[in-house]
Each structure stands twice: as structure tokens, then as C-alpha cells.
Amino acid sequence: MGELTDKAKGNVNEAIGKAKQQSNNPDTRAEGSAQEAKGKGQQLKGEVKGKLGDDI
């Protein structure tokens, strides 16, 4: 179950990060880039859990 949770959180963070990158404020754009990267990491974590099992 952790696999799906991580992937879902990753998708949400990626979407919010991409939206923030459309801002005119440079600080918000930078925050969006970081949040998108965090989302990609969460998705990768979910994929690893899926391959190795949730007990990692």
C-alpha cells in the first residue's frame, strides 16, 4: 500500500510544483522547481517499494 501512497503524493507534488513554476515571482518559481523534484523523488520511492516490497 505504501507504493501507491508514495506515487500519489509524488504526482500531487509534481503538479503543484509545475503550477508554481508558472508564477511571475522568482521565489515561487524556485519553490515550484524544488517541489516538482520532491514529487519525482516520491514517485521513484514508490516504484522501488513496488519492486522490492513495502518493507524498505
mmCIF entry with sequence, helices, sheets and N, C-alpha, C, O atoms, coordinates in Angstrom:
data_MODEL
# 
_entry.id   MODEL 
# 
_entity.id                         1 
_entity.type                       polymer 
_entity.pdbx_number_of_molecules   1 
# 
_entity_poly.entity_id                      1 
_entity_poly.type                           'polypeptide(L)' 
_entity_poly.nstd_linkage                   no 
_entity_poly.nstd_monomer                   no 
_entity_poly.pdbx_seq_one_letter_code       MGELTDKAKGNVNEAIGKAKQQSNNPDTRAEGSAQEAKGKGQQLKGEVKGKLGDDI 
_entity_poly.pdbx_seq_one_letter_code_can   MGELTDKAKGNVNEAIGKAKQQSNNPDTRAEGSAQEAKGKGQQLKGEVKGKLGDDI 
_entity_poly.pdbx_strand_id                 A 
# 
loop_
_entity_poly_seq.entity_id 
_entity_poly_seq.num 
_entity_poly_seq.mon_id 
_entity_poly_seq.hetero 
1 1  MET n 
1 2  GLY n 
1 3  GLU n 
1 4  LEU n 
1 5  THR n 
1 6  ASP n 
1 7  LYS n 
1 8  ALA n 
1 9  LYS n 
1 10 GLY n 
1 11 ASN n 
1 12 VAL n 
1 13 ASN n 
1 14 GLU n 
1 15 ALA n 
1 16 ILE n 
1 17 GLY n 
1 18 LYS n 
1 19 ALA n 
1 20 LYS n 
1 21 GLN n 
1 22 GLN n 
1 23 SER n 
1 24 ASN n 
1 25 ASN n 
1 26 PRO n 
1 27 ASP n 
1 28 THR n 
1 29 ARG n 
1 30 ALA n 
1 31 GLU n 
1 32 GLY n 
1 33 SER n 
1 34 ALA n 
1 35 GLN n 
1 36 GLU n 
1 37 ALA n 
1 38 LYS n 
1 39 GLY n 
1 40 LYS n 
1 41 GLY n 
1 42 GLN n 
1 43 GLN n 
1 44 LEU n 
1 45 LYS n 
1 46 GLY n 
1 47 GLU n 
1 48 VAL n 
1 49 LYS n 
1 50 GLY n 
1 51 LYS n 
1 52 LEU n 
1 53 GLY n 
1 54 ASP n 
1 55 ASP n 
1 56 ILE n 
# 
_struct_asym.id          A 
_struct_asym.entity_id   1 
# 
loop_
_struct_conf.conf_type_id 
_struct_conf.id 
_struct_conf.pdbx_PDB_helix_id 
_struct_conf.beg_label_comp_id 
_struct_conf.beg_label_asym_id 
_struct_conf.beg_label_seq_id 
_struct_conf.pdbx_beg_PDB_ins_code 
_struct_conf.end_label_comp_id 
_struct_conf.end_label_asym_id 
_struct_conf.end_label_seq_id 
_struct_conf.pdbx_end_PDB_ins_code 
_struct_conf.beg_auth_comp_id 
_struct_conf.beg_auth_asym_id 
_struct_conf.beg_auth_seq_id 
_struct_conf.end_auth_comp_id 
_struct_conf.end_auth_asym_id 
_struct_conf.end_auth_seq_id 
_struct_conf.pdbx_PDB_helix_class 
_struct_conf.details 
_struct_conf.pdbx_PDB_helix_length 
HELX_P HELX_P1 AA1 GLY A 2  ? LYS A 20 ? GLY A 2  LYS A 20 1 ? 19 
HELX_P HELX_P2 AA2 PRO A 26 ? LEU A 52 ? PRO A 26 LEU A 52 1 ? 27 
# 
_struct_conf_type.id          HELX_P 
_struct_conf_type.criteria    ? 
_struct_conf_type.reference   ? 
# 
loop_
_atom_site.group_PDB 
_atom_site.id 
_atom_site.type_symbol 
_atom_site.label_atom_id 
_atom_site.label_alt_id 
_atom_site.label_comp_id 
_atom_site.label_asym_id 
_atom_site.label_entity_id 
_atom_site.label_seq_id 
_atom_site.pdbx_PDB_ins_code 
_atom_site.Cartn_x 
_atom_site.Cartn_y 
_atom_site.Cartn_z 
_atom_site.occupancy 
_atom_site.B_iso_or_equiv 
_atom_site.pdbx_formal_charge 
_atom_site.auth_seq_id 
_atom_site.auth_comp_id 
_atom_site.auth_asym_id 
_atom_site.auth_atom_id 
_atom_site.pdbx_PDB_model_num 
ATOM 1   N N  . MET A 1 1  ? 0.816  -1.186 0.000   1.00 0.00 ? 1  MET A N  1 
ATOM 2   C CA . MET A 1 1  ? 0.000  0.000  0.000   1.00 0.00 ? 1  MET A CA 1 
ATOM 3   C C  . MET A 1 1  ? 0.866  1.259  0.000   1.00 0.00 ? 1  MET A C  1 
ATOM 4   O O  . MET A 1 1  ? 0.447  2.285  -0.534  1.00 0.00 ? 1  MET A O  1 
ATOM 5   N N  . GLY A 1 2  ? 2.046  1.205  0.578   1.00 0.00 ? 2  GLY A N  1 
ATOM 6   C CA . GLY A 1 2  ? 2.937  2.353  0.621   1.00 0.00 ? 2  GLY A CA 1 
ATOM 7   C C  . GLY A 1 2  ? 3.373  2.799  -0.759  1.00 0.00 ? 2  GLY A C  1 
ATOM 8   O O  . GLY A 1 2  ? 3.625  3.981  -0.995  1.00 0.00 ? 2  GLY A O  1 
ATOM 9   N N  . GLU A 1 3  ? 3.457  1.853  -1.656  1.00 0.00 ? 3  GLU A N  1 
ATOM 10  C CA . GLU A 1 3  ? 3.848  2.164  -3.030  1.00 0.00 ? 3  GLU A CA 1 
ATOM 11  C C  . GLU A 1 3  ? 2.866  3.147  -3.652  1.00 0.00 ? 3  GLU A C  1 
ATOM 12  O O  . GLU A 1 3  ? 3.273  4.159  -4.222  1.00 0.00 ? 3  GLU A O  1 
ATOM 13  N N  . LEU A 1 4  ? 1.583  2.852  -3.544  1.00 0.00 ? 4  LEU A N  1 
ATOM 14  C CA . LEU A 1 4  ? 0.567  3.710  -4.148  1.00 0.00 ? 4  LEU A CA 1 
ATOM 15  C C  . LEU A 1 4  ? 0.510  5.069  -3.472  1.00 0.00 ? 4  LEU A C  1 
ATOM 16  O O  . LEU A 1 4  ? 0.306  6.085  -4.137  1.00 0.00 ? 4  LEU A O  1 
ATOM 17  N N  . THR A 1 5  ? 0.687  5.097  -2.166  1.00 0.00 ? 5  THR A N  1 
ATOM 18  C CA . THR A 1 5  ? 0.679  6.358  -1.421  1.00 0.00 ? 5  THR A CA 1 
ATOM 19  C C  . THR A 1 5  ? 1.821  7.256  -1.870  1.00 0.00 ? 5  THR A C  1 
ATOM 20  O O  . THR A 1 5  ? 1.620  8.447  -2.109  1.00 0.00 ? 5  THR A O  1 
ATOM 21  N N  . ASP A 1 6  ? 3.013  6.696  -1.984  1.00 0.00 ? 6  ASP A N  1 
ATOM 22  C CA . ASP A 1 6  ? 4.167  7.484  -2.411  1.00 0.00 ? 6  ASP A CA 1 
ATOM 23  C C  . ASP A 1 6  ? 3.983  8.010  -3.835  1.00 0.00 ? 6  ASP A C  1 
ATOM 24  O O  . ASP A 1 6  ? 4.306  9.161  -4.127  1.00 0.00 ? 6  ASP A O  1 
ATOM 25  N N  . LYS A 1 7  ? 3.468  7.162  -4.708  1.00 0.00 ? 7  LYS A N  1 
ATOM 26  C CA . LYS A 1 7  ? 3.255  7.602  -6.083  1.00 0.00 ? 7  LYS A CA 1 
ATOM 27  C C  . LYS A 1 7  ? 2.203  8.712  -6.155  1.00 0.00 ? 7  LYS A C  1 
ATOM 28  O O  . LYS A 1 7  ? 2.361  9.669  -6.914  1.00 0.00 ? 7  LYS A O  1 
ATOM 29  N N  . ALA A 1 8  ? 1.137  8.586  -5.371  1.00 0.00 ? 8  ALA A N  1 
ATOM 30  C CA . ALA A 1 8  ? 0.090  9.609  -5.363  1.00 0.00 ? 8  ALA A CA 1 
ATOM 31  C C  . ALA A 1 8  ? 0.624  10.932 -4.822  1.00 0.00 ? 8  ALA A C  1 
ATOM 32  O O  . ALA A 1 8  ? 0.368  11.990 -5.397  1.00 0.00 ? 8  ALA A O  1 
ATOM 33  N N  . LYS A 1 9  ? 1.364  10.874 -3.720  1.00 0.00 ? 9  LYS A N  1 
ATOM 34  C CA . LYS A 1 9  ? 1.956  12.095 -3.166  1.00 0.00 ? 9  LYS A CA 1 
ATOM 35  C C  . LYS A 1 9  ? 2.918  12.718 -4.177  1.00 0.00 ? 9  LYS A C  1 
ATOM 36  O O  . LYS A 1 9  ? 2.975  13.940 -4.319  1.00 0.00 ? 9  LYS A O  1 
ATOM 37  N N  . GLY A 1 10 ? 3.659  11.884 -4.866  1.00 0.00 ? 10 GLY A N  1 
ATOM 38  C CA . GLY A 1 10 ? 4.593  12.377 -5.875  1.00 0.00 ? 10 GLY A CA 1 
ATOM 39  C C  . GLY A 1 10 ? 3.876  13.089 -7.010  1.00 0.00 ? 10 GLY A C  1 
ATOM 40  O O  . GLY A 1 10 ? 4.318  14.144 -7.466  1.00 0.00 ? 10 GLY A O  1 
ATOM 41  N N  . ASN A 1 11 ? 2.772  12.516 -7.463  1.00 0.00 ? 11 ASN A N  1 
ATOM 42  C CA . ASN A 1 11 ? 2.004  13.149 -8.535  1.00 0.00 ? 11 ASN A CA 1 
ATOM 43  C C  . ASN A 1 11 ? 1.471  14.508 -8.099  1.00 0.00 ? 11 ASN A C  1 
ATOM 44  O O  . ASN A 1 11 ? 1.508  15.468 -8.869  1.00 0.00 ? 11 ASN A O  1 
ATOM 45  N N  . VAL A 1 12 ? 0.978  14.591 -6.870  1.00 0.00 ? 12 VAL A N  1 
ATOM 46  C CA . VAL A 1 12 ? 0.437  15.850 -6.353  1.00 0.00 ? 12 VAL A CA 1 
ATOM 47  C C  . VAL A 1 12 ? 1.544  16.896 -6.258  1.00 0.00 ? 12 VAL A C  1 
ATOM 48  O O  . VAL A 1 12 ? 1.362  18.030 -6.701  1.00 0.00 ? 12 VAL A O  1 
ATOM 49  N N  . ASN A 1 13 ? 2.677  16.530 -5.691  1.00 0.00 ? 13 ASN A N  1 
ATOM 50  C CA . ASN A 1 13 ? 3.776  17.487 -5.555  1.00 0.00 ? 13 ASN A CA 1 
ATOM 51  C C  . ASN A 1 13 ? 4.306  17.938 -6.911  1.00 0.00 ? 13 ASN A C  1 
ATOM 52  O O  . ASN A 1 13 ? 4.654  19.107 -7.079  1.00 0.00 ? 13 ASN A O  1 
ATOM 53  N N  . GLU A 1 14 ? 4.371  17.039 -7.867  1.00 0.00 ? 14 GLU A N  1 
ATOM 54  C CA . GLU A 1 14 ? 4.803  17.423 -9.206  1.00 0.00 ? 14 GLU A CA 1 
ATOM 55  C C  . GLU A 1 14 ? 3.843  18.425 -9.828  1.00 0.00 ? 14 GLU A C  1 
ATOM 56  O O  . GLU A 1 14 ? 4.274  19.422 -10.408 1.00 0.00 ? 14 GLU A O  1 
ATOM 57  N N  . ALA A 1 15 ? 2.549  18.168 -9.713  1.00 0.00 ? 15 ALA A N  1 
ATOM 58  C CA . ALA A 1 15 ? 1.545  19.057 -10.306 1.00 0.00 ? 15 ALA A CA 1 
ATOM 59  C C  . ALA A 1 15 ? 1.590  20.441 -9.654  1.00 0.00 ? 15 ALA A C  1 
ATOM 60  O O  . ALA A 1 15 ? 1.555  21.457 -10.347 1.00 0.00 ? 15 ALA A O  1 
ATOM 61  N N  . ILE A 1 16 ? 1.667  20.476 -8.338  1.00 0.00 ? 16 ILE A N  1 
ATOM 62  C CA . ILE A 1 16 ? 1.724  21.761 -7.636  1.00 0.00 ? 16 ILE A CA 1 
ATOM 63  C C  . ILE A 1 16 ? 3.019  22.491 -7.998  1.00 0.00 ? 16 ILE A C  1 
ATOM 64  O O  . ILE A 1 16 ? 3.013  23.702 -8.218  1.00 0.00 ? 16 ILE A O  1 
ATOM 65  N N  . GLY A 1 17 ? 4.114  21.759 -8.058  1.00 0.00 ? 17 GLY A N  1 
ATOM 66  C CA . GLY A 1 17 ? 5.396  22.364 -8.428  1.00 0.00 ? 17 GLY A CA 1 
ATOM 67  C C  . GLY A 1 17 ? 5.370  22.959 -9.817  1.00 0.00 ? 17 GLY A C  1 
ATOM 68  O O  . GLY A 1 17 ? 5.891  24.053 -10.032 1.00 0.00 ? 17 GLY A O  1 
ATOM 69  N N  . LYS A 1 18 ? 4.771  22.256 -10.762 1.00 0.00 ? 18 LYS A N  1 
ATOM 70  C CA . LYS A 1 18 ? 4.674  22.777 -12.131 1.00 0.00 ? 18 LYS A CA 1 
ATOM 71  C C  . LYS A 1 18 ? 3.812  24.035 -12.169 1.00 0.00 ? 18 LYS A C  1 
ATOM 72  O O  . LYS A 1 18 ? 4.121  24.979 -12.896 1.00 0.00 ? 18 LYS A O  1 
ATOM 73  N N  . ALA A 1 19 ? 2.744  24.050 -11.395 1.00 0.00 ? 19 ALA A N  1 
ATOM 74  C CA . ALA A 1 19 ? 1.872  25.232 -11.354 1.00 0.00 ? 19 ALA A CA 1 
ATOM 75  C C  . ALA A 1 19 ? 2.620  26.425 -10.755 1.00 0.00 ? 19 ALA A C  1 
ATOM 76  O O  . ALA A 1 19 ? 2.496  27.546 -11.249 1.00 0.00 ? 19 ALA A O  1 
ATOM 77  N N  . LYS A 1 20 ? 3.384  26.191 -9.709  1.00 0.00 ? 20 LYS A N  1 
ATOM 78  C CA . LYS A 1 20 ? 4.136  27.280 -9.075  1.00 0.00 ? 20 LYS A CA 1 
ATOM 79  C C  . LYS A 1 20 ? 5.204  27.842 -10.016 1.00 0.00 ? 20 LYS A C  1 
ATOM 80  O O  . LYS A 1 20 ? 5.555  29.018 -9.921  1.00 0.00 ? 20 LYS A O  1 
ATOM 81  N N  . GLN A 1 21 ? 5.708  27.029 -10.900 1.00 0.00 ? 21 GLN A N  1 
ATOM 82  C CA . GLN A 1 21 ? 6.737  27.485 -11.830 1.00 0.00 ? 21 GLN A CA 1 
ATOM 83  C C  . GLN A 1 21 ? 6.181  28.469 -12.860 1.00 0.00 ? 21 GLN A C  1 
ATOM 84  O O  . GLN A 1 21 ? 6.951  29.149 -13.539 1.00 0.00 ? 21 GLN A O  1 
ATOM 85  N N  . GLN A 1 22 ? 4.882  28.552 -12.981 1.00 0.00 ? 22 GLN A N  1 
ATOM 86  C CA . GLN A 1 22 ? 4.254  29.485 -13.918 1.00 0.00 ? 22 GLN A CA 1 
ATOM 87  C C  . GLN A 1 22 ? 4.113  30.888 -13.331 1.00 0.00 ? 22 GLN A C  1 
ATOM 88  O O  . GLN A 1 22 ? 3.668  31.806 -14.020 1.00 0.00 ? 22 GLN A O  1 
ATOM 89  N N  . SER A 1 23 ? 4.487  31.055 -12.072 1.00 0.00 ? 23 SER A N  1 
ATOM 90  C CA . SER A 1 23 ? 4.361  32.325 -11.364 1.00 0.00 ? 23 SER A CA 1 
ATOM 91  C C  . SER A 1 23 ? 5.351  33.351 -11.911 1.00 0.00 ? 23 SER A C  1 
ATOM 92  O O  . SER A 1 23 ? 6.369  32.995 -12.503 1.00 0.00 ? 23 SER A O  1 
ATOM 93  N N  . ASN A 1 24 ? 5.037  34.624 -11.704 1.00 0.00 ? 24 ASN A N  1 
ATOM 94  C CA . ASN A 1 24 ? 5.958  35.699 -12.069 1.00 0.00 ? 24 ASN A CA 1 
ATOM 95  C C  . ASN A 1 24 ? 6.985  35.955 -10.972 1.00 0.00 ? 24 ASN A C  1 
ATOM 96  O O  . ASN A 1 24 ? 7.979  36.645 -11.199 1.00 0.00 ? 24 ASN A O  1 
ATOM 97  N N  . ASN A 1 25 ? 6.752  35.406 -9.796  1.00 0.00 ? 25 ASN A N  1 
ATOM 98  C CA . ASN A 1 25 ? 7.636  35.606 -8.655  1.00 0.00 ? 25 ASN A CA 1 
ATOM 99  C C  . ASN A 1 25 ? 8.781  34.587 -8.715  1.00 0.00 ? 25 ASN A C  1 
ATOM 100 O O  . ASN A 1 25 ? 8.531  33.382 -8.717  1.00 0.00 ? 25 ASN A O  1 
ATOM 101 N N  . PRO A 1 26 ? 10.036 35.059 -8.763  1.00 0.00 ? 26 PRO A N  1 
ATOM 102 C CA . PRO A 1 26 ? 11.168 34.122 -8.856  1.00 0.00 ? 26 PRO A CA 1 
ATOM 103 C C  . PRO A 1 26 ? 11.269 33.169 -7.661  1.00 0.00 ? 26 PRO A C  1 
ATOM 104 O O  . PRO A 1 26 ? 11.677 32.018 -7.813  1.00 0.00 ? 26 PRO A O  1 
ATOM 105 N N  . ASP A 1 27 ? 10.898 33.654 -6.476  1.00 0.00 ? 27 ASP A N  1 
ATOM 106 C CA . ASP A 1 27 ? 10.947 32.778 -5.299  1.00 0.00 ? 27 ASP A CA 1 
ATOM 107 C C  . ASP A 1 27 ? 9.939  31.647 -5.424  1.00 0.00 ? 27 ASP A C  1 
ATOM 108 O O  . ASP A 1 27 ? 10.233 30.504 -5.072  1.00 0.00 ? 27 ASP A O  1 
ATOM 109 N N  . THR A 1 28 ? 8.763  31.962 -5.918  1.00 0.00 ? 28 THR A N  1 
ATOM 110 C CA . THR A 1 28 ? 7.728  30.948 -6.091  1.00 0.00 ? 28 THR A CA 1 
ATOM 111 C C  . THR A 1 28 ? 8.130  29.953 -7.175  1.00 0.00 ? 28 THR A C  1 
ATOM 112 O O  . THR A 1 28 ? 7.878  28.754 -7.052  1.00 0.00 ? 28 THR A O  1 
ATOM 113 N N  . ARG A 1 29 ? 8.759  30.458 -8.237  1.00 0.00 ? 29 ARG A N  1 
ATOM 114 C CA . ARG A 1 29 ? 9.230  29.554 -9.296  1.00 0.00 ? 29 ARG A CA 1 
ATOM 115 C C  . ARG A 1 29 ? 10.275 28.593 -8.758  1.00 0.00 ? 29 ARG A C  1 
ATOM 116 O O  . ARG A 1 29 ? 10.248 27.405 -9.077  1.00 0.00 ? 29 ARG A O  1 
ATOM 117 N N  . ALA A 1 30 ? 11.196 29.095 -7.945  1.00 0.00 ? 30 ALA A N  1 
ATOM 118 C CA . ALA A 1 30 ? 12.230 28.234 -7.365  1.00 0.00 ? 30 ALA A CA 1 
ATOM 119 C C  . ALA A 1 30 ? 11.604 27.201 -6.431  1.00 0.00 ? 30 ALA A C  1 
ATOM 120 O O  . ALA A 1 30 ? 12.004 26.036 -6.419  1.00 0.00 ? 30 ALA A O  1 
ATOM 121 N N  . GLU A 1 31 ? 10.620 27.640 -5.648  1.00 0.00 ? 31 GLU A N  1 
ATOM 122 C CA . GLU A 1 31 ? 9.912  26.723 -4.756  1.00 0.00 ? 31 GLU A CA 1 
ATOM 123 C C  . GLU A 1 31 ? 9.205  25.636 -5.572  1.00 0.00 ? 31 GLU A C  1 
ATOM 124 O O  . GLU A 1 31 ? 9.171  24.472 -5.173  1.00 0.00 ? 31 GLU A O  1 
ATOM 125 N N  . GLY A 1 32 ? 8.647  26.026 -6.708  1.00 0.00 ? 32 GLY A N  1 
ATOM 126 C CA . GLY A 1 32 ? 7.976  25.067 -7.578  1.00 0.00 ? 32 GLY A CA 1 
ATOM 127 C C  . GLY A 1 32 ? 8.925  24.034 -8.149  1.00 0.00 ? 32 GLY A C  1 
ATOM 128 O O  . GLY A 1 32 ? 8.580  22.857 -8.252  1.00 0.00 ? 32 GLY A O  1 
ATOM 129 N N  . SER A 1 33 ? 10.119 24.470 -8.520  1.00 0.00 ? 33 SER A N  1 
ATOM 130 C CA . SER A 1 33 ? 11.120 23.532 -9.036  1.00 0.00 ? 33 SER A CA 1 
ATOM 131 C C  . SER A 1 33 ? 11.507 22.515 -7.973  1.00 0.00 ? 33 SER A C  1 
ATOM 132 O O  . SER A 1 33 ? 11.628 21.321 -8.247  1.00 0.00 ? 33 SER A O  1 
ATOM 133 N N  . ALA A 1 34 ? 11.697 23.008 -6.756  1.00 0.00 ? 34 ALA A N  1 
ATOM 134 C CA . ALA A 1 34 ? 12.050 22.105 -5.657  1.00 0.00 ? 34 ALA A CA 1 
ATOM 135 C C  . ALA A 1 34 ? 10.915 21.132 -5.359  1.00 0.00 ? 34 ALA A C  1 
ATOM 136 O O  . ALA A 1 34 ? 11.153 19.953 -5.096  1.00 0.00 ? 34 ALA A O  1 
ATOM 137 N N  . GLN A 1 35 ? 9.689  21.625 -5.400  1.00 0.00 ? 35 GLN A N  1 
ATOM 138 C CA . GLN A 1 35 ? 8.550  20.762 -5.099  1.00 0.00 ? 35 GLN A CA 1 
ATOM 139 C C  . GLN A 1 35 ? 8.356  19.713 -6.196  1.00 0.00 ? 35 GLN A C  1 
ATOM 140 O O  . GLN A 1 35 ? 8.000  18.569 -5.911  1.00 0.00 ? 35 GLN A O  1 
ATOM 141 N N  . GLU A 1 36 ? 8.591  20.104 -7.439  1.00 0.00 ? 36 GLU A N  1 
ATOM 142 C CA . GLU A 1 36 ? 8.484  19.139 -8.531  1.00 0.00 ? 36 GLU A CA 1 
ATOM 143 C C  . GLU A 1 36 ? 9.549  18.045 -8.377  1.00 0.00 ? 36 GLU A C  1 
ATOM 144 O O  . GLU A 1 36 ? 9.268  16.866 -8.594  1.00 0.00 ? 36 GLU A O  1 
ATOM 145 N N  . ALA A 1 37 ? 10.762 18.438 -8.004  1.00 0.00 ? 37 ALA A N  1 
ATOM 146 C CA . ALA A 1 37 ? 11.831 17.461 -7.790  1.00 0.00 ? 37 ALA A CA 1 
ATOM 147 C C  . ALA A 1 37 ? 11.479 16.522 -6.633  1.00 0.00 ? 37 ALA A C  1 
ATOM 148 O O  . ALA A 1 37 ? 11.737 15.321 -6.699  1.00 0.00 ? 37 ALA A O  1 
ATOM 149 N N  . LYS A 1 38 ? 10.896 17.073 -5.592  1.00 0.00 ? 38 LYS A N  1 
ATOM 150 C CA . LYS A 1 38 ? 10.465 16.249 -4.459  1.00 0.00 ? 38 LYS A CA 1 
ATOM 151 C C  . LYS A 1 38 ? 9.438  15.221 -4.925  1.00 0.00 ? 38 LYS A C  1 
ATOM 152 O O  . LYS A 1 38 ? 9.492  14.057 -4.526  1.00 0.00 ? 38 LYS A O  1 
ATOM 153 N N  . GLY A 1 39 ? 8.508  15.652 -5.766  1.00 0.00 ? 39 GLY A N  1 
ATOM 154 C CA . GLY A 1 39 ? 7.490  14.743 -6.291  1.00 0.00 ? 39 GLY A CA 1 
ATOM 155 C C  . GLY A 1 39 ? 8.084  13.622 -7.117  1.00 0.00 ? 39 GLY A C  1 
ATOM 156 O O  . GLY A 1 39 ? 7.649  12.474 -7.026  1.00 0.00 ? 39 GLY A O  1 
ATOM 157 N N  . LYS A 1 40 ? 9.076  13.954 -7.920  1.00 0.00 ? 40 LYS A N  1 
ATOM 158 C CA . LYS A 1 40 ? 9.736  12.920 -8.719  1.00 0.00 ? 40 LYS A CA 1 
ATOM 159 C C  . LYS A 1 40 ? 10.441 11.911 -7.815  1.00 0.00 ? 40 LYS A C  1 
ATOM 160 O O  . LYS A 1 40 ? 10.446 10.711 -8.092  1.00 0.00 ? 40 LYS A O  1 
ATOM 161 N N  . GLY A 1 41 ? 11.033 12.410 -6.738  1.00 0.00 ? 41 GLY A N  1 
ATOM 162 C CA . GLY A 1 41 ? 11.681 11.518 -5.775  1.00 0.00 ? 41 GLY A CA 1 
ATOM 163 C C  . GLY A 1 41 ? 10.678 10.599 -5.093  1.00 0.00 ? 41 GLY A C  1 
ATOM 164 O O  . GLY A 1 41 ? 10.950 9.418  -4.880  1.00 0.00 ? 41 GLY A O  1 
ATOM 165 N N  . GLN A 1 42 ? 9.523  11.145 -4.753  1.00 0.00 ? 42 GLN A N  1 
ATOM 166 C CA . GLN A 1 42 ? 8.485  10.334 -4.115  1.00 0.00 ? 42 GLN A CA 1 
ATOM 167 C C  . GLN A 1 42 ? 7.983  9.256  -5.069  1.00 0.00 ? 42 GLN A C  1 
ATOM 168 O O  . GLN A 1 42 ? 7.730  8.125  -4.654  1.00 0.00 ? 42 GLN A O  1 
ATOM 169 N N  . GLN A 1 43 ? 7.842  9.601  -6.332  1.00 0.00 ? 43 GLN A N  1 
ATOM 170 C CA . GLN A 1 43 ? 7.403  8.602  -7.299  1.00 0.00 ? 43 GLN A CA 1 
ATOM 171 C C  . GLN A 1 43 ? 8.441  7.501  -7.453  1.00 0.00 ? 43 GLN A C  1 
ATOM 172 O O  . GLN A 1 43 ? 8.093  6.324  -7.548  1.00 0.00 ? 43 GLN A O  1 
ATOM 173 N N  . LEU A 1 44 ? 9.715  7.880  -7.478  1.00 0.00 ? 44 LEU A N  1 
ATOM 174 C CA . LEU A 1 44 ? 10.780 6.892  -7.571  1.00 0.00 ? 44 LEU A CA 1 
ATOM 175 C C  . LEU A 1 44 ? 10.762 5.979  -6.351  1.00 0.00 ? 44 LEU A C  1 
ATOM 176 O O  . LEU A 1 44 ? 10.924 4.765  -6.473  1.00 0.00 ? 44 LEU A O  1 
ATOM 177 N N  . LYS A 1 45 ? 10.566 6.563  -5.190  1.00 0.00 ? 45 LYS A N  1 
ATOM 178 C CA . LYS A 1 45 ? 10.479 5.769  -3.956  1.00 0.00 ? 45 LYS A CA 1 
ATOM 179 C C  . LYS A 1 45 ? 9.331  4.763  -4.056  1.00 0.00 ? 45 LYS A C  1 
ATOM 180 O O  . LYS A 1 45 ? 9.480  3.610  -3.651  1.00 0.00 ? 45 LYS A O  1 
ATOM 181 N N  . GLY A 1 46 ? 8.191  5.194  -4.592  1.00 0.00 ? 46 GLY A N  1 
ATOM 182 C CA . GLY A 1 46 ? 7.055  4.302  -4.767  1.00 0.00 ? 46 GLY A CA 1 
ATOM 183 C C  . GLY A 1 46 ? 7.358  3.164  -5.726  1.00 0.00 ? 46 GLY A C  1 
ATOM 184 O O  . GLY A 1 46 ? 6.943  2.025  -5.508  1.00 0.00 ? 46 GLY A O  1 
ATOM 185 N N  . GLU A 1 47 ? 8.091  3.484  -6.798  1.00 0.00 ? 47 GLU A N  1 
ATOM 186 C CA . GLU A 1 47 ? 8.461  2.444  -7.761  1.00 0.00 ? 47 GLU A CA 1 
ATOM 187 C C  . GLU A 1 47 ? 9.394  1.415  -7.127  1.00 0.00 ? 47 GLU A C  1 
ATOM 188 O O  . GLU A 1 47 ? 9.252  0.213  -7.350  1.00 0.00 ? 47 GLU A O  1 
ATOM 189 N N  . VAL A 1 48 ? 10.343 1.898  -6.339  1.00 0.00 ? 48 VAL A N  1 
ATOM 190 C CA . VAL A 1 48 ? 11.273 0.986  -5.660  1.00 0.00 ? 48 VAL A CA 1 
ATOM 191 C C  . VAL A 1 48 ? 10.516 0.093  -4.682  1.00 0.00 ? 48 VAL A C  1 
ATOM 192 O O  . VAL A 1 48 ? 10.757 -1.112 -4.614  1.00 0.00 ? 48 VAL A O  1 
ATOM 193 N N  . LYS A 1 49 ? 9.595  0.699  -3.923  1.00 0.00 ? 49 LYS A N  1 
ATOM 194 C CA . LYS A 1 49 ? 8.786  -0.091 -2.991  1.00 0.00 ? 49 LYS A CA 1 
ATOM 195 C C  . LYS A 1 49 ? 7.999  -1.161 -3.735  1.00 0.00 ? 49 LYS A C  1 
ATOM 196 O O  . LYS A 1 49 ? 7.845  -2.281 -3.248  1.00 0.00 ? 49 LYS A O  1 
ATOM 197 N N  . GLY A 1 50 ? 7.505  -0.811 -4.912  1.00 0.00 ? 50 GLY A N  1 
ATOM 198 C CA . GLY A 1 50 ? 6.743  -1.764 -5.706  1.00 0.00 ? 50 GLY A CA 1 
ATOM 199 C C  . GLY A 1 50 ? 7.583  -2.944 -6.144  1.00 0.00 ? 50 GLY A C  1 
ATOM 200 O O  . GLY A 1 50 ? 7.090  -4.070 -6.213  1.00 0.00 ? 50 GLY A O  1 
ATOM 201 N N  . LYS A 1 51 ? 8.844  -2.694 -6.439  1.00 0.00 ? 51 LYS A N  1 
ATOM 202 C CA . LYS A 1 51 ? 9.722  -3.763 -6.904  1.00 0.00 ? 51 LYS A CA 1 
ATOM 203 C C  . LYS A 1 51 ? 10.311 -4.583 -5.759  1.00 0.00 ? 51 LYS A C  1 
ATOM 204 O O  . LYS A 1 51 ? 10.502 -5.793 -5.884  1.00 0.00 ? 51 LYS A O  1 
ATOM 205 N N  . LEU A 1 52 ? 10.596 -3.911 -4.640  1.00 0.00 ? 52 LEU A N  1 
ATOM 206 C CA . LEU A 1 52 ? 11.246 -4.599 -3.527  1.00 0.00 ? 52 LEU A CA 1 
ATOM 207 C C  . LEU A 1 52 ? 10.307 -4.966 -2.396  1.00 0.00 ? 52 LEU A C  1 
ATOM 208 O O  . LEU A 1 52 ? 10.664 -5.767 -1.532  1.00 0.00 ? 52 LEU A O  1 
ATOM 209 N N  . GLY A 1 53 ? 9.128  -4.401 -2.388  1.00 0.00 ? 53 GLY A N  1 
ATOM 210 C CA . GLY A 1 53 ? 8.191  -4.621 -1.297  1.00 0.00 ? 53 GLY A CA 1 
ATOM 211 C C  . GLY A 1 53 ? 8.158  -3.396 -0.393  1.00 0.00 ? 53 GLY A C  1 
ATOM 212 O O  . GLY A 1 53 ? 9.074  -2.575 -0.424  1.00 0.00 ? 53 GLY A O  1 
ATOM 213 N N  . ASP A 1 54 ? 7.120  -3.273 0.401   1.00 0.00 ? 54 ASP A N  1 
ATOM 214 C CA . ASP A 1 54 ? 6.915  -2.103 1.232   1.00 0.00 ? 54 ASP A CA 1 
ATOM 215 C C  . ASP A 1 54 ? 7.802  -2.068 2.467   1.00 0.00 ? 54 ASP A C  1 
ATOM 216 O O  . ASP A 1 54 ? 7.802  -1.065 3.182   1.00 0.00 ? 54 ASP A O  1 
ATOM 217 N N  . ASP A 1 55 ? 8.544  -3.106 2.738   1.00 0.00 ? 55 ASP A N  1 
ATOM 218 C CA . ASP A 1 55 ? 9.316  -3.190 3.977   1.00 0.00 ? 55 ASP A CA 1 
ATOM 219 C C  . ASP A 1 55 ? 10.709 -2.590 3.871   1.00 0.00 ? 55 ASP A C  1 
ATOM 220 O O  . ASP A 1 55 ? 11.642 -3.088 4.501   1.00 0.00 ? 55 ASP A O  1 
ATOM 221 N N  . ILE A 1 56 ? 10.869 -1.533 3.089   1.00 0.00 ? 56 ILE A N  1 
ATOM 222 C CA . ILE A 1 56 ? 12.188 -0.894 2.984   1.00 0.00 ? 56 ILE A CA 1 
ATOM 223 C C  . ILE A 1 56 ? 12.199 0.403  3.727   1.00 0.00 ? 56 ILE A C  1 
ATOM 224 O O  . ILE A 1 56 ? 13.220 1.089  3.755   1.00 0.00 ? 56 ILE A O  1 
# 
